[in-house]
Amino acid sequence: MSKPLDVVMNDKTHRFEVTLGGETAFAEYVLHNGAMVLPHTVVPPAFEGKGVGSALAKAALGYAREHGLAVKPSCPFMAGYIMRHPEWQDLVHEDFRERLGLAA
């Protein structure tokens, strides 16, 4: 994908969203007690391989970093993204570090 994706933080739906061609990919979030829970990510098949999932992850994790939030990645996609990108691993909440195989 040549142009940057426009990721929007939708406060009403509690999702980071990317809309392309009438379809929306999203990463749900819940803000709770100084943490951002990331429970679910949906990327429609038409978006696969276009960097949409990565853009959603970067937006969510970037928001968490900017606001001093620990991240609780209960979504397998988000957990996998964090495992593949060590620059985000310092954000992982202590309760989730062991399940991701990260040092305490």
PyRosetta script that sets phi, psi and omega in degrees:
from pyrosetta import init, pose_from_sequence

init()
pose = pose_from_sequence("MSKPLDVVMNDKTHRFEVTLGGETAFAEYVLHNGAMVLPHTVVPPAFEGKGVGSALAKAALGYAREHGLAVKPSCPFMAGYIMRHPEWQDLVHEDFRERLGLAA")
pose.set_psi(1, 124.3)
pose.set_omega(1, -171.8)
pose.set_phi(2, -82.1)
pose.set_psi(2, -41.9)
pose.set_omega(2, -179.1)
pose.set_phi(3, -92.3)
pose.set_psi(3, 150.4)
pose.set_omega(3, -179.9)
pose.set_phi(4, -62.1)
pose.set_psi(4, 145.3)
pose.set_omega(4, 178.1)
pose.set_phi(5, -79.2)
pose.set_psi(5, 142.7)
pose.set_omega(5, 179.0)
pose.set_phi(6, -94.1)
pose.set_psi(6, 101.6)
pose.set_omega(6, 178.3)
pose.set_phi(7, -95.4)
pose.set_psi(7, 127.0)
pose.set_omega(7, -178.1)
pose.set_phi(8, -113.1)
pose.set_psi(8, 134.6)
pose.set_omega(8, 172.9)
pose.set_phi(9, -89.9)
pose.set_psi(9, 112.2)
pose.set_omega(9, -177.4)
pose.set_phi(10, -98.3)
pose.set_psi(10, 102.1)
pose.set_omega(10, -178.2)
pose.set_phi(11, -64.8)
pose.set_psi(11, -29.4)
pose.set_omega(11, -177.9)
pose.set_phi(12, -69.5)
pose.set_psi(12, -39.6)
pose.set_omega(12, -177.9)
pose.set_phi(13, -98.4)
pose.set_psi(13, -7.2)
pose.set_omega(13, -175.9)
pose.set_phi(14, 58.1)
pose.set_psi(14, 51.0)
pose.set_omega(14, -179.8)
pose.set_phi(15, -141.6)
pose.set_psi(15, 148.1)
pose.set_omega(15, 164.5)
pose.set_phi(16, -91.9)
pose.set_psi(16, 131.7)
pose.set_omega(16, -171.4)
pose.set_phi(17, -132.1)
pose.set_psi(17, 147.0)
pose.set_omega(17, 170.6)
pose.set_phi(18, -129.6)
pose.set_psi(18, 127.0)
pose.set_omega(18, 178.4)
pose.set_phi(19, -115.0)
pose.set_psi(19, 127.5)
pose.set_omega(19, 177.8)
pose.set_phi(20, -137.8)
pose.set_psi(20, 130.0)
pose.set_omega(20, 175.6)
pose.set_phi(21, 53.7)
pose.set_psi(21, 36.3)
pose.set_omega(21, 177.8)
pose.set_phi(22, 83.0)
pose.set_psi(22, -2.4)
pose.set_omega(22, 177.4)
pose.set_phi(23, -109.9)
pose.set_psi(23, 152.9)
pose.set_omega(23, -178.7)
pose.set_phi(24, -124.4)
pose.set_psi(24, 129.4)
pose.set_omega(24, 170.5)
pose.set_phi(25, -100.3)
pose.set_psi(25, 147.4)
pose.set_omega(25, -177.9)
pose.set_phi(26, -152.8)
pose.set_psi(26, 157.7)
pose.set_omega(26, 172.1)
pose.set_phi(27, -125.1)
pose.set_psi(27, 116.6)
pose.set_omega(27, 179.0)
pose.set_phi(28, -75.3)
pose.set_psi(28, 150.8)
pose.set_omega(28, 175.8)
pose.set_phi(29, -143.0)
pose.set_psi(29, 154.7)
pose.set_omega(29, 173.1)
pose.set_phi(30, -134.2)
pose.set_psi(30, 126.5)
pose.set_omega(30, 176.0)
pose.set_phi(31, -95.8)
pose.set_psi(31, 124.7)
pose.set_omega(31, -175.0)
pose.set_phi(32, -153.9)
pose.set_psi(32, 122.6)
pose.set_omega(32, 174.8)
pose.set_phi(33, 49.6)
pose.set_psi(33, 50.3)
pose.set_omega(33, 176.7)
pose.set_phi(34, 74.7)
pose.set_psi(34, 16.5)
pose.set_omega(34, -179.9)
pose.set_phi(35, -133.2)
pose.set_psi(35, 156.6)
pose.set_omega(35, 173.4)
pose.set_phi(36, -113.5)
pose.set_psi(36, 113.2)
pose.set_omega(36, 175.8)
pose.set_phi(37, -87.2)
pose.set_psi(37, 131.7)
pose.set_omega(37, 178.2)
pose.set_phi(38, -115.7)
pose.set_psi(38, 89.5)
pose.set_omega(38, -171.6)
pose.set_phi(39, -87.1)
pose.set_psi(39, -22.2)
pose.set_omega(39, -169.9)
pose.set_phi(40, -160.0)
pose.set_psi(40, 136.3)
pose.set_omega(40, 176.0)
pose.set_phi(41, -130.2)
pose.set_psi(41, 136.5)
pose.set_omega(41, 178.0)
pose.set_phi(42, -128.4)
pose.set_psi(42, 123.1)
pose.set_omega(42, 175.2)
pose.set_phi(43, -125.2)
pose.set_psi(43, 109.7)
pose.set_omega(43, 179.9)
pose.set_phi(44, -57.4)
pose.set_psi(44, 149.1)
pose.set_omega(44, -178.7)
pose.set_phi(45, -51.8)
pose.set_psi(45, -34.6)
pose.set_omega(45, -179.3)
pose.set_phi(46, -64.3)
pose.set_psi(46, -20.5)
pose.set_omega(46, -178.4)
pose.set_phi(47, -92.7)
pose.set_psi(47, -13.8)
pose.set_omega(47, -173.2)
pose.set_phi(48, -59.9)
pose.set_psi(48, 139.1)
pose.set_omega(48, 179.4)
pose.set_phi(49, 80.9)
pose.set_psi(49, 6.6)
pose.set_omega(49, -178.6)
pose.set_phi(50, -109.1)
pose.set_psi(50, 7.7)
pose.set_omega(50, 177.8)
pose.set_phi(51, 80.9)
pose.set_psi(51, 11.6)
pose.set_omega(51, -177.1)
pose.set_phi(52, -68.2)
pose.set_psi(52, -45.7)
pose.set_omega(52, 178.6)
pose.set_phi(53, -59.8)
pose.set_psi(53, -43.4)
pose.set_omega(53, 178.5)
pose.set_phi(54, -63.6)
pose.set_psi(54, -39.7)
pose.set_omega(54, 178.9)
pose.set_phi(55, -64.1)
pose.set_psi(55, -40.2)
pose.set_omega(55, 177.3)
pose.set_phi(56, -63.2)
pose.set_psi(56, -44.7)
pose.set_omega(56, -179.7)
pose.set_phi(57, -62.3)
pose.set_psi(57, -46.4)
pose.set_omega(57, -179.7)
pose.set_phi(58, -61.3)
pose.set_psi(58, -40.5)
pose.set_omega(58, -179.9)
pose.set_phi(59, -65.0)
pose.set_psi(59, -46.7)
pose.set_omega(59, -179.0)
pose.set_phi(60, -64.9)
pose.set_psi(60, -47.5)
pose.set_omega(60, -178.2)
pose.set_phi(61, -68.6)
pose.set_psi(61, -36.0)
pose.set_omega(61, 176.5)
pose.set_phi(62, -63.5)
pose.set_psi(62, -40.9)
pose.set_omega(62, 177.0)
pose.set_phi(63, -61.9)
pose.set_psi(63, -45.5)
pose.set_omega(63, 179.5)
pose.set_phi(64, -58.8)
pose.set_psi(64, -45.4)
pose.set_omega(64, -179.3)
pose.set_phi(65, -63.4)
pose.set_psi(65, -46.1)
pose.set_omega(65, -178.6)
pose.set_phi(66, -61.4)
pose.set_psi(66, -29.6)
pose.set_omega(66, -176.1)
pose.set_phi(67, -106.3)
pose.set_psi(67, 11.0)
pose.set_omega(67, 176.1)
pose.set_phi(68, 65.4)
pose.set_psi(68, 33.6)
pose.set_omega(68, -178.5)
pose.set_phi(69, -98.6)
pose.set_psi(69, 138.9)
pose.set_omega(69, 169.9)
pose.set_phi(70, -77.8)
pose.set_psi(70, 152.6)
pose.set_omega(70, -176.9)
pose.set_phi(71, -111.3)
pose.set_psi(71, 134.6)
pose.set_omega(71, 175.5)
pose.set_phi(72, -116.9)
pose.set_psi(72, 91.0)
pose.set_omega(72, -175.8)
pose.set_phi(73, -85.0)
pose.set_psi(73, 86.5)
pose.set_omega(73, 177.8)
pose.set_phi(74, -83.3)
pose.set_psi(74, -13.8)
pose.set_omega(74, 175.9)
pose.set_phi(75, -77.9)
pose.set_psi(75, 128.5)
pose.set_omega(75, 179.9)
pose.set_phi(76, -57.8)
pose.set_psi(76, -37.2)
pose.set_omega(76, 179.1)
pose.set_phi(77, -63.1)
pose.set_psi(77, -48.8)
pose.set_omega(77, -178.6)
pose.set_phi(78, -64.2)
pose.set_psi(78, -41.8)
pose.set_omega(78, 178.2)
pose.set_phi(79, -61.1)
pose.set_psi(79, -44.4)
pose.set_omega(79, 178.7)
pose.set_phi(80, -63.6)
pose.set_psi(80, -40.7)
pose.set_omega(80, 179.0)
pose.set_phi(81, -61.0)
pose.set_psi(81, -46.7)
pose.set_omega(81, 180.0)
pose.set_phi(82, -62.3)
pose.set_psi(82, -39.2)
pose.set_omega(82, 179.5)
pose.set_phi(83, -65.2)
pose.set_psi(83, -34.1)
pose.set_omega(83, 179.6)
pose.set_phi(84, -82.1)
pose.set_psi(84, -12.8)
pose.set_omega(84, -176.7)
pose.set_phi(85, -128.4)
pose.set_psi(85, 87.3)
pose.set_omega(85, -174.8)
pose.set_phi(86, -57.0)
pose.set_psi(86, -21.9)
pose.set_omega(86, -179.0)
pose.set_phi(87, -64.7)
pose.set_psi(87, -14.5)
pose.set_omega(87, 178.7)
pose.set_phi(88, -102.9)
pose.set_psi(88, -8.4)
pose.set_omega(88, -171.9)
pose.set_phi(89, -66.0)
pose.set_psi(89, -24.3)
pose.set_omega(89, 178.8)
pose.set_phi(90, -68.2)
pose.set_psi(90, -16.4)
pose.set_omega(90, 179.8)
pose.set_phi(91, -80.8)
pose.set_psi(91, -17.4)
pose.set_omega(91, -173.6)
pose.set_phi(92, -65.4)
pose.set_psi(92, 126.5)
pose.set_omega(92, 179.4)
pose.set_phi(93, -58.4)
pose.set_psi(93, 144.9)
pose.set_omega(93, -177.8)
pose.set_phi(94, -55.5)
pose.set_psi(94, -32.5)
pose.set_omega(94, -179.9)
pose.set_phi(95, -68.9)
pose.set_psi(95, -16.7)
pose.set_omega(95, -177.3)
pose.set_phi(96, -108.6)
pose.set_psi(96, -8.5)
pose.set_omega(96, -174.7)
pose.set_phi(97, -63.4)
pose.set_psi(97, -44.9)
pose.set_omega(97, -177.1)
pose.set_phi(98, -64.6)
pose.set_psi(98, -42.4)
pose.set_omega(98, -178.7)
pose.set_phi(99, -66.2)
pose.set_psi(99, -21.7)
pose.set_omega(99, 176.1)
pose.set_phi(100, -94.7)
pose.set_psi(100, 0.4)
pose.set_omega(100, 179.5)
pose.set_phi(101, 75.3)
pose.set_psi(101, 25.7)
pose.set_omega(101, 179.3)
pose.set_phi(102, -98.8)
pose.set_psi(102, 150.2)
pose.set_omega(102, 177.9)
pose.set_phi(103, -65.5)
pose.set_psi(103, 148.1)
pose.set_omega(103, -179.3)
pose.set_phi(104, -69.1)
pose.dump_pdb("model.pdb")
